[in-house]
Every structure is written in structure tokens, then in C-alpha cells.
């Protein structure tokens, strides 16, 4: 991801702009847009419920954190294997990789996994803290059960609408993939946006919840990337394997 984009996302000016826009959406557009979506054809609701919403379960932060932890543990075990020359030579033979490429690659992907874990965990914690402080009622409880729009410092599930946790998670994952894949930017952003919009059609969130959740989800991994970038840039791309080859490397480690 270009440095200019990183600086823009983490800038104070963008943060202030997001706060102002969120305030305006919350006070003047939330109710109107939400009620407008209720007039959409049923096909929209089916699409978001049956196709888009299940993606949230697949890319759930906890699932990704567990996967990253498993990879880190395998890498840690991999380094222990370096002491066993026979097995290490067998892995080199099976993969066709040099010792330097193997060592550099496991260190590189271990660093990426740590970035994923810290980003997903920190963004989730901040999101839930803001939910508790704001105490914004979810749409269906505001409209159907007469809940107050805001009830500060409230742990009740029905009043933790702001910001949207699903949207925050979707954009945290999206930005992490954008940073490291360095391609498919529009597709990744589009899917994350659909996952956020689905929460309105699921009667779980207002537009302001989605808007701020997307910002929070995006800014955390980008902000943390500033701390990981010097180490990441220190790796020579010529001495690194592709992600597919890294998976093969892990595969052979498991079975050798």
C-alpha cells in the first residue's frame, strides 16, 4: 500500500472529518436511510442474509487469529527443526528451496501473522469499548421496543449498535489483505462494504454505525503497519517465497 495512502488514512484531518460526518449521519440521515431500506424489494434482504452475511462468519477475526497463532506455532517449531540437519535437508529437497529462503520466509510470514493478530485484537477491543461508552440502540429495538437512541455506558446487547463490530472486522481484514496482497483493492473493498451494508438490511445497525465501524476497522491495521513496515522492508523479496510456496513449506514441515 502506498505510503501516501497510509499517511492519509492515519491523519488527524481524516479523523476529524470522520467524526463530523458521523455526527451528521447520526443526527440527520440514520433514521431516514434505515427506513428507506425497508422499502427495498425482498430480494435485497435475501441476498445480504444468504450470501453476504455468511462471509462474516468465514472471515471472523477469531478464526483468523487462531489460524495466525497456529502458523506462528508451526514456525516456532520449524526453527527448532533447524537443529536436525537430516530433516531440514529433507525439507529443502522436497521444496527445492535454499536454507536462506526458508529461514527468511518463515521470519517474514511470522511477522505478518503478528501484525494480523495485533490488528484484529486491538480493533475489536476498541470497537467494543466505544460500544459500551456510546450505548446506541440497535434499529429494531429503537423502532419496535421504544429504546432511547443513546444510553451512555451500557453493556446491554440491544444498546451496543455503534460502531458496527461486523463492519469494523470486515474492514480490518480487508486492509490487512490490501497491505500484503498489493492487488485486488477494489474487489476487497467492495466485499467489505457489502458486509457492512448487510448489517443495515439485517436490522442490526444504522448507517452511522457502518460508517464509523469501517473507519475504525481500516485505521487500526494501517496505523500498526507503520511499526511493522521497517522490519518488513528489511527483507529482500528475492529471498522470500510466495504465499503458495510458504503453505507447501508448512505442509512438508507437518509431515516430516
KETI-829439 format. One line per 3 residues: for each residue x, y, z of N, C-alpha, C, CB. Coordinates in steps of 0.1 Angstrom, whole numbers. Atoms other than C-alpha are relative to their C-alpha. Glycine has a CB too. Layout:
! KETI-829439
X:Y:Z:X:Y:Z:X:Y:Z:X:Y:Z ~ ... .
END
This chain:
! KETI-829439
9:-12:0:0:0:0:9:12:0:-10:0:12 ~ -8:-12:1:14:34:-10:1:8:13:-5:8:-11 ~ -2:-7:-12:29:55:18:-10:12:1:14:5:1 .
9:-12:0:7:85:8:-14:-4:5:-2:6:-14 ~ 13:5:-4:-25:64:13:0:-3:15:-4:-13:-7 ~ -2:3:-14:-12:52:47:0:13:9:13:-7:3 .
0:-13:-8:-5:88:59:-14:6:0:10:9:-7 ~ 13:-6:1:-39:99:47:-10:-7:9:-5:-1:-14 ~ 9:8:-8:-58:71:65:2:3:15:1:-15:-3 .
-3:-2:-15:-40:78:98:1:15:3:13:-7:3 ~ -1:-15:-3:-41:116:95:-10:5:10:0:8:-13 ~ 9:-7:-9:-57:138:121:-12:6:-7:7:10:9 .
10:-7:7:-76:157:95:-11:-10:-5:6:6:-13 ~ 10:10:3:-93:125:83:-8:-4:12:7:-13:-7 ~ 7:4:-13:-102:115:119:-10:11:3:10:-1:11 .
9:-11:-4:-118:149:125:-12:0:-11:7:14:0 ~ 11:0:11:-137:147:91:-9:-12:3:7:-2:-14 ~ 8:11:-2:-149:112:100:-10:3:12:8:-13:3 .
8:-3:-12:-162:124:134:-11:10:-4:8:7:11 ~ 11:-9:4:-181:153:118:-10:-7:-9:7:12:-8 ~ 10:7:9:-196:132:90:-8:-10:8:8:-8:-11 .
8:10:-8:-206:105:116:-10:7:8:10:-7:9 ~ 10:-8:-8:-223:132:137:-12:4:-9:7:12:6 ~ 10:-4:9:-242:144:107:-9:-11:-5:6:7:-13 .
7:11:4:-252:110:95:-9:-5:12:9:-12:-4 ~ 7:5:-12:-263:100:131:-12:9:2:9:1:12 ~ 11:-9:-4:-285:131:136:-10:3:-11:6:13:5 .
9:-4:11:-299:137:101:-3:-11:-10:6:11:-7 ~ 2:10:11:-297:106:79:-3:-14:5:12:0:-8 ~ 2:14:-5:-297:74:101:-14:-5:-2:4:-1:14 .
14:5:-1:-334:71:106:-6:0:-14:-9:9:9 ~ 6:-1:14:-343:82:70:5:-11:-9:4:14:-6 ~ -6:11:9:-318:58:53:-5:-14:4:15:1:0 .
4:13:-5:-327:29:76:-15:-3:-5:1:0:15 ~ 14:3:4:-365:33:69:-1:-1:-15:-9:12:5 ~ 0:1:15:-358:38:32:4:-14:-4:10:10:-6 .
-4:13:3:-341:4:31:-11:-10:2:13:-5:8 ~ 12:9:-3:-373:-12:45:-9:0:-12:-8:5:12 ~ 8:0:12:-389:-3:11:6:-7:-11:-3:15:-4 .
-7:7:10:-364:-22:-9:-7:-14:-3:15:-2:3 ~ 5:13:3:-375:-54:-27:6:-11:9:2:-4:-15 ~ -4:10:-9:-373:-86:-6:13:-7:-5:-11:-11:1 .
-12:6:6:-345:-98:-30:13:5:7:0:2:-15 ~ -11:-6:-6:-321:-74:-14:3:-6:14:-2:15:2 ~ -2:6:-13:-327:-88:21:5:-15:-1:-14:1:7 .
-4:14:1:-323:-124:9:15:0:-4:-9:-7:-11 ~ -13:-1:4:-291:-115:-9:10:2:11:2:11:-11 ~ -9:-4:-12:-275:-99:22:0:-11:10:-4:13:6 .
1:10:-10:-288:-126:45:7:-13:-4:-14:-2:4 ~ -4:13:4:-280:-157:25:14:0:-6:-9:-5:-10 ~ -13:0:7:-248:-146:6:10:8:7:-2:5:-14 .
-10:-9:-6:-231:-117:22:3:-2:15:-4:15:-2 ~ -2:2:-15:-237:-122:59:8:-12:4:-14:-1:7 ~ -9:11:-4:-222:-157:60:14:2:-2:-4:-12:-9 .
-15:-3:2:-189:-142:48:6:5:13:2:10:-11 ~ -5:-5:-13:-187:-126:82:4:-11:9:-11:9:7 ~ -4:12:-8:-186:-160:98:13:-6:-5:-11:-10:0 .
-12:6:6:-159:-172:74:13:9:4:-1:-1:-15 ~ -11:-9:-3:-137:-141:80:-1:6:14:1:11:-10 ~ 1:-5:-14:-145:-138:117:14:2:5:-7:-11:8 .
-13:-3:-6:-115:-122:135:6:-11:8:0:13:8 ~ -5:11:-9:-113:-151:160:6:-11:-8:-11:-5:9 ~ -5:11:9:-109:-176:132:14:4:-6:-10:-2:-12 .
-13:-4:6:-81:-156:116:11:1:10:-2:14:-7 ~ -10:0:-11:-64:-151:149:5:-14:3:-6:7:13 ~ -4:14:-3:-64:-188:156:9:-6:-11:-13:-9:1 .
-8:4:11:-51:-195:121:14:5:1:-6:4:-14 ~ -13:-7:-1:-23:-170:126:8:-6:12:-2:15:2 ~ -7:6:-11:-14:-184:160:5:-14:-3:-10:-1:12 .
-5:13:5:-12:-219:145:12:1:-9:-12:-8:-7 ~ -11:-2:9:11:-207:118:13:4:8:-3:11:-11 ~ -11:-5:-8:33:-189:144:6:-12:8:-4:11:10 .
-5:12:-8:35:-221:165:7:-10:-9:-12:-7:6 ~ -7:9:9:44:-241:134:14:6:-4:-9:-2:-13 ~ -13:-6:3:71:-216:125:10:-1:12:-2:15:-3 .
-8:2:-11:84:-217:160:6:-14:1:-7:3:14 ~ -4:14:1:86:-255:157:9:-2:-11:-12:-9:-1 ~ -8:1:12:101:-250:123:15:3:3:-5:9:-11 .
-14:-5:-4:131:-231:138:7:-11:9:-1:13:7 ~ -5:10:-8:135:-259:163:6:-12:-9:-10:-6:10 ~ -4:11:9:138:-283:133:14:3:-6:-10:-1:-11 .
-12:-3:7:168:-264:120:12:-7:7:3:15:1 ~ -11:7:-8:189:-282:147:1:-15:-5:-3:0:15 ~ 0:13:6:180:-315:129:4:1:-15:-14:-7:2 .
-5:-2:13:201:-314:98:-6:-9:-10:15:-1:-1 ~ 5:9:9:187:-345:83:-14:4:-5:-1:-14:6 ~ 13:-4:4:151:-334:84:-1:13:-7:-9:2:13 .
-1:-13:6:160:-298:74:4:-2:-15:9:9:7 ~ -4:3:14:178:-312:43:-11:-7:-8:13:-9:0 ~ 11:7:7:148:-334:35:-10:11:-4:-6:-10:9 .
9:-10:4:126:-303:35:5:8:-11:-3:10:12 ~ -6:-7:12:150:-285:12:-1:-8:-12:15:4:3 ~ 1:8:12:149:-314:-11:-14:-1:-5:5:-15:4 .
14:0:4:111:-316:-11:-5:13:-6:-9:-4:12 ~ 5:-13:5:106:-279:-17:9:6:-10:-1:9:12 ~ -9:-6:10:136:-271:-38:5:14:4:-6:0:-13 .
-3:-13:-5:143:-241:-16:14:0:7:-11:6:9 ~ -13:-2:-7:176:-228:-2:-2:2:15:9:11:-6 ~ 1:-2:-14:183:-226:35:-4:15:3:13:-3:8 .
3:-14:-2:183:-188:33:-14:4:-3:10:9:-9 ~ 14:-3:4:149:-186:15:-9:-6:11:-3:-6:-13 ~ 8:6:-10:134:-209:41:0:8:13:4:-15:3 .
-1:-8:-12:147:-190:71:-6:14:-1:15:1:4 ~ 6:-13:2:138:-156:57:-15:0:-1:7:6:-12 ~ 14:1:3:104:-167:46:-8:-3:13:-3:-11:-10 .
8:3:-13:93:-182:80:1:13:9:6:-12:7 ~ 0:-12:-8:105:-150:97:-9:11:-5:15:6:1 ~ 8:-10:7:87:-128:72:-15:-3:3:2:0:-15 .
15:3:-2:53:-146:75:-3:-1:14:-3:-14:-7 ~ 3:-1:-14:56:-148:112:-3:14:4:12:-6:8 ~ 2:-15:-3:59:-110:113:-14:4:-5:11:8:-7 .
13:-3:5:28:-107:91:-11:-5:9:-2:-6:-15 ~ 11:6:-9:8:-131:113:-1:8:13:4:-14:4 ~ 1:-9:-13:17:-109:144:-7:13:-3:15:3:5 .
7:-12:4:5:-79:125:-15:-2:-1:5:6:-13 ~ 14:4:1:-28:-97:118:-6:-1:14:-1:-13:-8 ~ 5:3:-14:-32:-108:154:-2:13:8:9:-9:7 .
1:-13:-8:-25:-74:170:-11:9:-6:14:7:0 ~ 10:-9:6:-46:-55:145:-14:-5:3:2:0:-16 ~ 13:6:-2:-76:-78:148:-5:1:15:-1:-14:-4 .
3:-1:-14:-74:-79:186:-3:14:4:11:-7:8 ~ 1:-14:-4:-68:-42:191:-13:7:-5:12:8:-4 ~ 12:-6:7:-95:-31:166:-13:-5:7:-1:-3:-15 .
11:5:-7:-120:-54:183:-2:5:14:1:-15:0 ~ 1:-5:-14:-112:-42:218:-5:15:0:13:-1:7 ~ 4:-14:1:-115:-5:208:-15:1:-4:9:7:-10 .
14:0:5:-148:-12:189:-9:-3:12:-2:-10:-11 ~ 9:3:-11:-163:-28:220:0:10:11:3:-14:5 ~ -1:-10:-10:-151:-1:243:-9:12:-4:14:5:2 .
8:-11:5:-168:25:221:-15:-3:1:4:4:-15 ~ 14:5:-1:-200:4:220:-5:3:14:-1:-15:-3 ~ 4:-2:-14:-200:5:258:-2:14:4:10:-7:9 .
1:-14:-4:-194:42:261:-12:6:-7:13:7:-5 ~ 10:-6:7:-219:52:234:-14:-5:4:2:-1:-15 ~ 12:6:-3:-247:28:242:-12:3:-10:-4:4:14 .
10:-3:10:-266:33:209:-9:-12:-2:7:5:-13 ~ 9:11:2:-297:13:205:0:-6:-14:-15:4:3 ~ 1:6:13:-299:-12:176:-14:4:-6:1:-15:1 .
12:-5:6:-326:-2:150:-13:-7:4:2:-2:-15 ~ 13:7:-3:-351:-30:157:-5:3:14:2:-14:-3 ~ 4:-2:-14:-351:-22:194:-4:15:2:11:-3:10 .
4:-14:0:-353:16:188:-14:2:-5:11:8:-8 ~ 13:-2:6:-382:13:165:-11:-9:6:1:-4:-15 ~ 10:9:-4:-400:-17:179:-3:-1:15:3:-14:-4 .
2:2:-15:-394:-16:217:2:14:7:10:-10:5 ~ -1:-13:-6:-390:21:223:12:4:8:-11:2:9 ~ -12:-3:-7:-354:21:234:5:15:-3:11:-10:-4 .
-6:-13:2:-336:55:238:11:-1:-11:6:6:13 ~ -11:1:11:-313:63:208:14:-2:7:-1:13:-8 ~ -13:1:-7:-284:68:232:-2:-2:15:9:13:-3 .
1:2:-15:-279:54:267:15:-3:4:-9:-12:4 ~ -15:2:-2:-242:60:276:3:-10:11:5:14:4 ~ -6:10:-10:-221:34:294:-10:-11:3:4:7:13 .
10:11:-1:-244:5:287:6:-13:-6:-13:4:-6 ~ -5:12:5:-233:-31:283:-11:-9:-7:6:-8:11 ~ 11:7:5:-267:-43:272:1:-2:-15:-14:7:3 .
-2:3:14:-265:-61:238:-9:8:-10:-3:-15:-3 ~ 9:-8:9:-295:-42:224:4:14:-1:-14:-1:6 ~ -4:-14:1:-278:-9:230:15:1:-3:-3:8:13 .
-14:-1:4:-243:-16:215:1:0:-15:8:-12:6 ~ 0:0:15:-250:-7:179:11:8:-6:-13:7:-4 ~ -11:-9:6:-223:20:175:13:-3:7:-4:15:2 .
0:3:14:-200:12:159:-3:-14:-3:14:5:-7 ~ 3:14:4:-208:-19:139:13:-9:1:-5:0:-14 ~ -11:9:-1:-185:-47:150:3:-8:-12:-2:-9:12 .
-1:7:12:-191:-67:119:8:8:-11:-13:-5:-5 ~ -6:-8:10:-181:-38:97:14:3:4:-8:13:-1 ~ -13:-2:-5:-151:-30:118:9:-12:-3:1:3:15 .
-8:12:3:-139:-66:115:2:-2:-15:-7:-12:5 ~ -1:2:15:-146:-67:77:11:9:-5:-13:3:-6 ~ -10:-9:5:-125:-36:71:14:-2:6:-5:15:3 .
-13:3:-5:-97:-46:94:6:-11:-8:-1:-5:15 ~ -5:11:8:-94:-79:75:3:5:-14:-10:-11:-1 ~ -2:-5:13:-98:-60:42:13:8:-1:-12:9:-4 .
-12:-8:1:-70:-35:49:13:-9:2:0:11:11 ~ -11:9:-2:-47:-63:61:3:-7:-13:-2:-10:11 ~ -2:7:13:-52:-82:28:5:10:-10:-13:-6:-4 .
-5:-11:10:-48:-49:8:15:3:2:-8:12:2 ~ -14:-3:-3:-15:-42:25:10:-10:-5:2:2:15 ~ -10:11:4:1:-76:18:-3:-6:-14:-1:-11:11 .
2:5:14:-16:-87:-14:4:10:-10:-15:-4:-2 ~ -4:-10:10:-10:-54:-31:-7:-1:-13:15:0:-1 ~ 8:1:12:-37:-61:-56:-14:-2:4:5:-12:-9 .
15:2:-2:-75:-66:-59:-6:10:10:-2:-14:5 ~ 5:-10:-10:-80:-34:-39:-15:3:-1:7:14:-3 ~ 14:-3:2:-114:-26:-54:-9:-12:4:-3:4:-15 .
8:12:-4:-127:-62:-50:-1:-2:15:6:-12:-7 ~ 0:1:-15:-116:-64:-14:-8:10:7:14:0:5 ~ 7:-11:-6:-130:-30:-5:-15:-2:-3:4:13:-6 .
14:2:3:-163:-38:-23:-6:-11:8:-1:-4:-15 ~ 5:11:-9:-168:-71:-4:-2:5:14:9:-12:-1 ~ 0:-5:-14:-160:-54:29:-12:10:1:13:7:4 .
11:-10:0:-185:-26:20:-14:-7:1:1:10:-12 ~ 12:7:0:-212:-51:12:-3:-7:14:0:-11:-11 ~ 2:6:-13:-206:-69:45:-5:10:10:13:-6:5 .
5:-10:-9:-211:-36:63:-15:4:-3:9:13:-2 ~ 13:-4:4:-242:-26:43:-10:-11:4:-1:2:-15 ~ 9:11:-4:-257:-61:51:-5:2:14:7:-13:-1 .
4:-2:-13:-259:-51:87:-12:9:2:11:6:9 ~ 12:-9:0:-285:-24:79:-12:-8:-4:2:12:-10 ~ 11:8:4:-306:-49:60:-4:-11:9:3:-6:-14 .
3:10:-11:-303:-73:89:-6:6:12:13:-8:4 ~ 6:-7:-11:-318:-47:111:8:1:13:-14:-6:4 ~ -9:-1:-11:-288:-46:133:8:13:2:10:-11:-1 .
-8:-12:-1:-272:-13:126:-6:12:-9:14:-2:-4 ~ 3:-12:7:-277:23:114:12:3:-9:-4:12:9 ~ -11:-4:9:-256:39:86:12:6:7:-5:10:-10 .
-12:-6:-7:-235:59:111:8:-11:7:-6:10:10 ~ -7:11:-6:-226:26:128:9:-6:-10:-10:-11:5 ~ -8:6:11:-214:13:95:12:9:-4:-9:-3:-12 .
-10:-9:5:-195:44:85:12:1:10:-6:14:-2 ~ -11:-2:-9:-175:48:117:6:-14:2:-6:5:14 ~ -5:13:-1:-171:10:120:11:-3:-11:-10:-11:0 .
-10:2:11:-154:10:86:12:8:2:-7:4:-13 ~ -12:-8:-2:-131:38:95:9:-6:11:-4:15:5 ~ -8:6:-11:-121:22:128:7:-13:-4:-10:-3:12 .
-6:12:5:-115:-11:111:11:2:-9:-11:-8:-7 ~ -11:-3:9:-93:5:85:12:6:6:-6:9:-12 ~ -11:-9:-6:-73:29:106:10:-8:9:-5:11:7 .
-9:8:-10:-60:3:132:11:-8:-7:-9:-9:8 ~ -11:8:6:-41:-21:109:10:9:-8:-6:-10:-10 ~ -9:-9:7:-28:8:88:9:7:10:-8:10:-8 .
-8:-6:-10:-16:26:119:11:-9:6:-9:5:12 ~ -10:10:-5:1:-5:133:10:-4:-11:-7:-13:5 ~ -10:3:11:17:-11:99:12:9:0:-7:1:-14 .
-12:-9:-1:39:19:105:11:-6:9:-5:14:5 ~ -10:6:-9:56:-1:133:6:-13:-6:-7:-3:13 ~ -5:12:6:59:-33:113:8:2:-13:-11:-9:-2 .
-5:-3:13:69:-17:80:16:0:-1:-5:13:-5 ~ -15:0:1:107:-11:88:5:-15:0:6:7:11 ~ -4:14:0:111:-48:96:-4:-7:-12:-5:-7:13 .
5:6:12:90:-59:67:9:4:-12:-14:3:-3 ~ -8:-5:11:110:-37:43:15:-5:0:0:15:0 ~ -14:5:-1:143:-52:56:2:-13:-7:4:-1:15 .
-1:13:7:135:-85:39:2:2:-15:-12:-9:3 ~ -3:0:14:149:-90:4:-10:-9:-7:14:-4:-3 ~ 10:8:6:120:-101:-18:6:-12:-8:-8:9:-10 .
-6:11:8:144:-123:-38:3:-12:9:13:5:-6 ~ -3:11:-9:150:-144:-7:-13:-4:8:10:4:10 ~ 13:4:-6:113:-149:1:-8:-8:-10:-8:13:4 .
8:9:8:89:-175:-12:-14:6:-1:-1:-14:6 ~ 14:-5:1:53:-168:-24:-8:-7:11:-5:-4:-14 ~ 9:6:-10:24:-175:-1:-3:-15:-3:-13:8:1 .
3:14:4:16:-207:-20:12:-9:4:-3:-1:-15 ~ -12:8:-3:52:-219:-16:1:-1:16:12:5:-6 ~ -1:0:-14:50:-210:21:-9:-10:6:-3:14:6 .
10:10:-4:19:-232:25:6:-14:-2:-14:2:-7 ~ -6:12:3:38:-260:9:11:-3:10:6:0:-15 ~ -11:1:-9:67:-254:32:-6:-5:14:7:13:2 .
6:4:-12:44:-257:62:-6:-14:-1:-12:10:4 ~ 5:14:3:28:-288:47:11:-10:3:-6:-1:-14 ~ -11:9:-1:61:-305:45:6:-1:14:11:3:-10 .
-5:0:-14:71:-295:80:-9:-9:8:0:15:6 ~ 10:8:-8:39:-311:94:3:-15:-2:-14:3:-4 ~ -1:14:3:46:-344:76:14:-6:0:-7:-3:-13 .
-13:5:-1:83:-346:81:5:-1:14:10:9:-9 .
END
